[in-house]
Amino acid sequence: MVKVKVCGITNLTDARKAVDFGADALGFNFYAPSPRFIAPEKVQAILSELPREVCKIALFVNAPKEKVLEVIAWGVLPDHEQAFNGLQFHGEEGAEYCRGWSLKVIKAFRLKDRESLVGLYGFPADFYLLDSWAPGYGGSGLAFPWDWLEGLRSDRLILAGGLDVQNVAEAVRRFRPYGVDVCTGVEAKPGIKDHAKLKDFILAAKGSG
């Protein structure tokens, strides 16, 4: 069954609702200009309240490695367990930057055209998140043409970009990705989730085959 990642979590209520509705992973945004930014010390309080089996992903955009390591340190819980399972790099981070981390790496590719996918599987990452290109970084709510993905191996792909309750089931049926990622499509406003949309999205994704 497809995995569902809910990104842009900024508070414990939204995190708990996402988990209750069946989300497999939660994304926390450490890119300060984003309206979905969350401070590392606030995240630590949320992480300690969540089930261990839910994946927690820390998202960065062109961050110095020292900043990433600082956030990873905030993920260490009182019992000395690391709460974060993975890192998502959503900027122009190169192959060398993405190598050697202690956690799983998701590299986001912001697609301008079909050629943006050339060499995708040669990039050193555990998973590849495919998002639409926009002037900013993430959360645009825009989709890219899905026919760009025809013939692409999907077992390590996470689809993002304009997914909502109306189209996620079709995306899952058509491409059988490892996962889908949603942010804008389940928001009441930037950084705050609409719980009805959130529930419907997860049900639609997981009920699509």
Beta strands, then each sheet from edge to edge (+ up, - down):
strand 1: 3-6
strand 2: 25-29
strand 3: 55-60
strand 4: 86-89
strand 5: 104-111
strand 6: 127-132
strand 7: 157-159
strand 8: 179-182
strand 9: 187-189
strand 10: 192-193
sheet 1: 1+ 2+ 3+ 4+ 5+ 6+ 7+ 8+ 1+
sheet 2: 9+ 10-
end
